[in-house]
Amino acid sequence: MSSTSPAPAVPPAVTLRHVTESDMPLLIRAVTDPAWRGAFLPSRITSPATLWQRFRENGFSSEDMERLMIVNAEGRVVGDVVHFPAHRYSTAREIGWTVFDPADRNQGYGAAGARALVDYLFRSLPIHRLCCSLSPDNLASARVAQKAGFHCEGLMRGVVFCAGEYLDGEFYGMTRDDWRLAGQGAN
């Protein structure tokens, strides 16, 4: 990540909410601006027209994929989280997160958003497993995954196409039992 300030000792308070029409310019910038996309997202860029079409179809909320905005304590959108089916043969969901503006990175928003999504999913859906995958070089996202309660389960070789080549991905997972043992399911 580009910010050099240390992560806060106390995670920031965040809430999750669905995408609104007023979020679309920010979301389009997050998807199309190279400085905001960062080095670890796949290099294929979704067009603004496609994003608007998806928003009009279902507001980025369906059984296939749900996108929620991460909102900080001041009410400002700082990023998003997503979840989608991980495997056709199970109820597992894969999650992902993005902190949009590089100035907001390393402030704890990614981990807070990911934890909020984990809690939301285990409290709302009859699923037993969550997972995420990330580049082995993406140390910031590895910290987010670990702070959200995920455990590294292995390496998937050549799993994502980015910048003209296939890159490896580290695979992280968490079960409902892991979540409960960490005390998250008690609330």
C-alpha positions as CSV (number, residue, x, y, z in Angstrom):
1,M,0.0,0.0,0.0
2,S,1.2,3.5,-0.6
3,S,0.4,5.1,2.7
4,T,3.2,4.9,5.3
5,S,1.2,5.7,8.4
6,P,0.9,2.8,10.9
7,A,-2.4,1.0,11.3
8,P,-4.4,2.2,14.3
9,A,-4.3,0.2,17.5
10,V,-8.1,0.3,17.8
11,P,-9.9,-0.6,14.6
12,P,-12.1,2.2,13.2
13,A,-15.8,1.9,13.5
14,V,-17.4,1.2,10.1
15,T,-20.8,0.2,8.9
16,L,-21.8,-1.6,5.7
17,R,-24.6,-0.5,3.4
18,H,-25.8,-1.2,-0.1
19,V,-24.6,0.9,-3.1
20,T,-26.7,4.0,-3.8
21,E,-26.9,6.0,-7.0
22,S,-24.8,8.8,-5.4
23,D,-22.0,6.2,-4.8
24,M,-21.6,5.5,-8.5
25,P,-19.0,8.2,-9.4
26,L,-16.8,7.0,-6.5
27,L,-17.3,3.4,-7.4
28,I,-16.4,4.1,-11.1
29,R,-13.3,6.0,-10.0
30,A,-12.3,3.1,-7.7
31,V,-12.6,0.6,-10.7
32,T,-11.0,2.8,-13.4
33,D,-8.4,5.0,-11.7
34,P,-5.0,3.1,-11.7
35,A,-3.9,4.9,-8.6
36,W,-7.0,3.8,-6.7
37,R,-7.0,0.3,-8.2
38,G,-3.6,-0.6,-6.9
39,A,-1.2,-3.3,-8.1
40,F,-3.1,-6.4,-7.0
41,L,-6.4,-6.2,-8.8
42,P,-6.8,-8.0,-12.1
43,S,-5.7,-5.6,-15.0
44,R,-9.0,-5.9,-16.9
45,I,-11.1,-2.8,-16.2
46,T,-14.9,-2.7,-16.1
47,S,-16.4,0.1,-18.1
48,P,-18.5,2.8,-16.4
49,A,-21.5,1.8,-18.6
50,T,-21.3,-1.8,-17.4
51,L,-21.2,-0.6,-13.8
52,W,-24.2,1.5,-14.3
53,Q,-26.0,-1.4,-16.0
54,R,-25.3,-3.7,-13.0
55,F,-26.4,-1.0,-10.6
56,R,-29.7,-0.5,-12.5
57,E,-30.3,-4.3,-12.8
58,N,-30.0,-5.2,-9.1
59,G,-28.1,-2.5,-7.2
60,F,-25.1,-4.9,-7.0
61,S,-27.2,-7.2,-4.7
62,S,-28.1,-10.7,-5.9
63,E,-27.5,-14.3,-5.0
64,D,-24.5,-14.3,-7.4
65,M,-22.8,-11.3,-5.9
66,E,-23.4,-8.6,-3.3
67,R,-21.3,-5.4,-3.0
68,L,-21.6,-3.3,0.1
69,M,-20.0,0.0,0.8
70,I,-17.7,0.5,3.8
71,V,-18.7,3.7,5.6
72,N,-16.5,5.3,8.3
73,A,-17.7,6.9,11.5
74,E,-18.0,10.3,9.8
75,G,-20.4,8.8,7.2
76,R,-17.8,8.8,4.3
77,V,-17.5,5.9,2.0
78,V,-13.9,4.6,2.2
79,G,-14.2,1.3,0.3
80,D,-16.3,-1.7,-0.4
81,V,-16.6,-5.4,0.3
82,V,-18.1,-8.1,-1.9
83,H,-19.1,-11.7,-1.5
84,F,-20.0,-14.4,-4.1
85,P,-20.3,-18.2,-4.3
86,A,-16.9,-19.8,-3.8
87,H,-17.7,-23.2,-5.3
88,R,-20.6,-24.5,-7.3
89,Y,-20.7,-27.6,-5.0
90,S,-21.0,-25.8,-1.6
91,T,-22.6,-23.0,0.3
92,A,-19.2,-21.4,0.8
93,R,-18.8,-17.7,-0.1
94,E,-15.7,-15.9,-1.2
95,I,-15.2,-12.4,0.0
96,G,-13.1,-9.4,-1.1
97,W,-12.4,-5.9,0.0
98,T,-11.1,-2.6,-1.4
99,V,-10.1,0.6,0.3
100,F,-10.5,3.1,-2.5
101,D,-8.4,6.2,-1.9
102,P,-4.7,5.3,-1.2
103,A,-4.8,8.0,1.6
104,D,-7.3,5.9,3.5
105,R,-5.2,2.7,3.3
106,N,-3.4,1.4,6.4
107,Q,-6.0,3.0,8.6
108,G,-7.7,-0.3,9.5
109,Y,-10.7,0.2,7.2
110,G,-10.1,-2.9,5.2
111,A,-9.9,-5.2,8.2
112,A,-12.9,-3.5,9.9
113,G,-14.9,-3.8,6.6
114,A,-13.9,-7.5,6.2
115,R,-14.8,-8.3,9.8
116,A,-18.2,-6.6,9.4
117,L,-18.9,-8.6,6.3
118,V,-17.9,-11.9,8.0
119,D,-20.2,-11.1,10.9
120,Y,-23.0,-10.2,8.5
121,L,-22.7,-13.3,6.4
122,F,-22.5,-15.8,9.3
123,R,-25.4,-14.1,11.0
124,S,-27.5,-13.8,7.9
125,L,-26.9,-16.9,5.7
126,P,-26.9,-20.6,6.4
127,I,-23.2,-21.1,5.3
128,H,-20.4,-22.9,7.1
129,R,-17.4,-21.5,5.3
130,L,-15.9,-18.3,4.0
131,C,-12.7,-17.8,2.0
132,C,-10.6,-15.2,0.2
133,S,-7.7,-15.3,-2.1
134,L,-4.9,-12.8,-2.6
135,S,-1.5,-12.3,-4.1
136,P,1.3,-13.7,-2.0
137,D,3.0,-10.3,-2.5
138,N,0.0,-8.4,-1.1
139,L,1.1,-8.2,2.5
140,A,-1.6,-5.6,3.4
141,S,-4.4,-7.8,2.3
142,A,-2.8,-10.8,4.1
143,R,-3.0,-8.7,7.3
144,V,-6.6,-7.8,6.6
145,A,-7.5,-11.5,6.1
146,Q,-5.7,-12.5,9.3
147,K,-7.3,-9.7,11.4
148,A,-10.7,-10.7,10.0
149,G,-10.1,-14.2,11.3
150,F,-9.0,-16.1,8.2
151,H,-6.2,-18.7,8.2
152,C,-3.9,-19.3,5.3
153,E,-4.7,-22.7,3.8
154,G,-2.4,-22.9,0.9
155,L,-1.2,-21.6,-2.5
156,M,-3.1,-21.8,-5.7
157,R,-0.6,-21.7,-8.6
158,G,-1.4,-19.6,-11.6
159,V,-5.0,-18.7,-10.5
160,V,-5.4,-15.1,-11.6
161,F,-4.5,-13.3,-14.9
162,C,-3.0,-9.9,-14.2
163,A,-0.8,-7.6,-16.2
164,G,-0.4,-10.3,-19.0
165,E,0.6,-13.2,-16.8
166,Y,-0.9,-15.8,-14.5
167,L,-0.1,-15.2,-10.9
168,D,-0.3,-17.4,-7.8
169,G,-2.8,-16.8,-5.1
170,E,-2.8,-17.5,-1.4
171,F,-6.0,-19.1,-0.2
172,Y,-7.4,-18.2,3.2
173,G,-10.4,-19.8,4.9
174,M,-12.6,-19.6,7.9
175,T,-15.4,-21.9,9.1
176,R,-18.4,-20.9,11.2
177,D,-16.8,-22.8,14.1
178,D,-13.6,-20.6,13.7
179,W,-15.8,-17.5,13.9
180,R,-17.6,-18.7,17.0
181,L,-14.3,-19.7,18.7
182,A,-13.0,-16.3,18.1
183,G,-16.0,-14.9,20.0
184,Q,-17.6,-13.3,17.0
185,G,-20.7,-15.5,17.1
186,A,-21.5,-14.5,20.7
187,N,-22.9,-11.1,19.9
